[in-house]
Amino acid sequence: MREDFDKEHAASARNVPYYLSVTPQGKEKNPRFVEEVSALYGKEEPLIVGCRTGVRSKLATADLINVGRYVSISGFENAKSLQGGYLAFLQSAAADQQQ
C-alpha cells in the first residue's frame, strides 16, 4: 500500500499500487495496474516487483506476466517478484553487512 512505500523503498523504486484500498468488502484491485506499469516500463525490460512482505508483489507479477493471455498485448516476461518482499531484502542486506 502507499503507506508502506512512503515509509521506505529502494532508491530507484516507483510506486504503482496493486490494490487501491482496503474496504470492509475486501481489497479493491487497481483496474489500471498493468496500464500504469506499461506507462513506466517497456515489456522487455527486466522488472523487479516488490511490496512489504512479498504477497502483493507475487500477485502483481503474475498479472504482469499473464496479461498477454487475456488481451492482445504481450506480457512482461522479464518481471520477477522480490521473494519475501522489501522486509526480507533489508534483512538479507543487514546480514551481508555483518559478514
LUMKOLVEX-515273 format. One record per residue (C-alpha): x, y, z; chain; residue in one letter; residue number from 1. Coordinates in nm, 3 decimals, padded with zeros to 5 digits. Example, Ala and Ser with C-alpha at 12.3 -4.5 7.8 and 13.67 -1.06 7.14 Angstrom:
residues 2
+---------+---------+---------+-------+------+------+
|       u |       v |       w | chain | resn | resi |
+---------+---------+---------+-------+------+------+
|  01.230 | -00.450 |  00.780 |     A |    a |    1 |
|  01.367 | -00.106 |  00.714 |     A |    s |    2 |
+---------+---------+---------+-------+------+------+
END
This chain:
residues 99
+---------+---------+---------+-------+------+------+
|       u |       v |       w | chain | resn | resi |
+---------+---------+---------+-------+------+------+
|  00.000 |  00.000 |  00.000 |     A |    m |    1 |
|  00.103 |  00.361 | -00.041 |     A |    r |    2 |
|  00.190 |  00.395 |  00.329 |     A |    e |    3 |
|  00.447 |  00.115 |  00.302 |     A |    d |    4 |
|  00.613 |  00.282 |  00.005 |     A |    f |    5 |
|  00.617 |  00.622 |  00.176 |     A |    d |    6 |
|  00.791 |  00.477 |  00.483 |     A |    k |    7 |
|  01.081 |  00.324 |  00.293 |     A |    e |    8 |
|  01.170 |  00.192 | -00.050 |     A |    h |    9 |
|  01.465 |  00.122 | -00.279 |     A |    a |   10 |
|  01.625 |  00.433 | -00.425 |     A |    a |   11 |
|  01.504 |  00.389 | -00.784 |     A |    s |   12 |
|  01.166 |  00.233 | -00.697 |     A |    a |   13 |
|  00.839 |  00.363 | -00.835 |     A |    r |   14 |
|  00.504 |  00.304 | -00.670 |     A |    n |   15 |
|  00.223 |  00.155 | -00.878 |     A |    v |   16 |
| -00.040 |  00.029 | -00.633 |     A |    p |   17 |
| -00.175 | -00.320 | -00.698 |     A |    y |   18 |
| -00.456 | -00.255 | -00.451 |     A |    y |   19 |
| -00.620 |  00.086 | -00.426 |     A |    l |   20 |
| -00.775 |  00.043 | -00.083 |     A |    s |   21 |
| -00.892 | -00.200 |  00.177 |     A |    v |   22 |
| -01.264 | -00.182 |  00.246 |     A |    t |   23 |
| -01.498 | -00.384 |  00.466 |     A |    p |   24 |
| -01.580 | -00.582 |  00.150 |     A |    q |   25 |
| -01.212 | -00.664 |  00.093 |     A |    g |   26 |
| -00.924 | -00.529 | -00.111 |     A |    k |   27 |
| -01.002 | -00.323 | -00.419 |     A |    e |   28 |
| -00.765 | -00.417 | -00.700 |     A |    k |   29 |
| -00.630 | -00.136 | -00.917 |     A |    n |   30 |
| -00.807 | -00.187 | -01.253 |     A |    p |   31 |
| -00.536 |  00.018 | -01.430 |     A |    r |   32 |
| -00.238 | -00.160 | -01.272 |     A |    f |   33 |
| -00.097 | -00.313 | -01.592 |     A |    v |   34 |
| -00.165 |  00.007 | -01.787 |     A |    e |   35 |
|  00.017 |  00.218 | -01.525 |     A |    e |   36 |
|  00.317 | -00.015 | -01.523 |     A |    v |   37 |
|  00.320 | -00.010 | -01.905 |     A |    s |   38 |
|  00.345 |  00.369 | -01.899 |     A |    a |   39 |
|  00.662 |  00.347 | -01.688 |     A |    l |   40 |
|  00.841 |  00.039 | -01.822 |     A |    y |   41 |
|  00.882 | -00.143 | -02.150 |     A |    g |   42 |
|  00.761 | -00.501 | -02.172 |     A |    k |   43 |
|  01.112 | -00.626 | -02.250 |     A |    e |   44 |
|  01.281 | -00.452 | -01.955 |     A |    e |   45 |
|  01.385 | -00.653 | -01.650 |     A |    p |   46 |
|  01.143 | -00.558 | -01.374 |     A |    l |   47 |
|  01.156 | -00.642 | -01.004 |     A |    i |   48 |
|  00.816 | -00.613 | -00.838 |     A |    v |   49 |
|  00.820 | -00.565 | -00.463 |     A |    g |   50 |
|  00.600 | -00.494 | -00.165 |     A |    c |   51 |
|  00.646 | -00.512 |  00.211 |     A |    r |   52 |
|  00.620 | -00.891 |  00.259 |     A |    t |   53 |
|  00.608 | -01.035 | -00.094 |     A |    g |   54 |
|  00.241 | -01.132 | -00.109 |     A |    v |   55 |
|  00.112 | -00.844 | -00.322 |     A |    r |   56 |
|  00.422 | -00.845 | -00.541 |     A |    s |   57 |
|  00.372 | -01.215 | -00.621 |     A |    k |   58 |
|  00.013 | -01.148 | -00.731 |     A |    l |   59 |
|  00.112 | -00.835 | -00.923 |     A |    a |   60 |
|  00.396 | -01.016 | -01.103 |     A |    t |   61 |
|  00.160 | -01.294 | -01.209 |     A |    a |   62 |
| -00.078 | -01.035 | -01.353 |     A |    d |   63 |
|  00.204 | -00.863 | -01.542 |     A |    l |   64 |
|  00.333 | -01.188 | -01.690 |     A |    i |   65 |
| -00.010 | -01.330 | -01.772 |     A |    n |   66 |
| -00.165 | -01.014 | -01.921 |     A |    v |   67 |
| -00.092 | -01.144 | -02.271 |     A |    g |   68 |
| -00.327 | -01.437 | -02.215 |     A |    r |   69 |
| -00.626 | -01.206 | -02.173 |     A |    y |   70 |
| -00.563 | -00.916 | -02.411 |     A |    v |   71 |
| -00.382 | -00.873 | -02.739 |     A |    s |   72 |
| -00.064 | -00.731 | -02.586 |     A |    i |   73 |
|  00.243 | -00.918 | -02.472 |     A |    s |   74 |
|  00.309 | -00.968 | -02.104 |     A |    g |   75 |
|  00.606 | -00.855 | -01.900 |     A |    f |   76 |
|  00.806 | -01.176 | -01.949 |     A |    e |   77 |
|  01.105 | -01.037 | -01.753 |     A |    n |   78 |
|  00.907 | -00.941 | -01.442 |     A |    a |   79 |
|  01.021 | -01.105 | -01.119 |     A |    k |   80 |
|  00.873 | -01.083 | -00.770 |     A |    s |   81 |
|  01.104 | -00.981 | -00.484 |     A |    l |   82 |
|  01.071 | -01.301 | -00.281 |     A |    q |   83 |
|  00.982 | -01.223 |  00.080 |     A |    g |   84 |
|  00.932 | -00.857 | -00.006 |     A |    g |   85 |
|  01.123 | -00.549 |  00.098 |     A |    y |   86 |
|  01.149 | -00.665 |  00.461 |     A |    l |   87 |
|  01.334 | -00.982 |  00.355 |     A |    a |   88 |
|  01.556 | -00.773 |  00.128 |     A |    f |   89 |
|  01.650 | -00.548 |  00.421 |     A |    l |   90 |
|  01.723 | -00.847 |  00.646 |     A |    q |   91 |
|  01.943 | -01.001 |  00.379 |     A |    s |   92 |
|  02.131 | -00.674 |  00.326 |     A |    a |   93 |
|  02.185 | -00.636 |  00.702 |     A |    a |   94 |
|  02.319 | -00.992 |  00.725 |     A |    a |   95 |
|  02.558 | -00.925 |  00.435 |     A |    d |   96 |
|  02.690 | -00.611 |  00.609 |     A |    q |   97 |
|  02.759 | -00.803 |  00.930 |     A |    q |   98 |
|  02.982 | -01.053 |  00.749 |     A |    q |   99 |
+---------+---------+---------+-------+------+------+
END
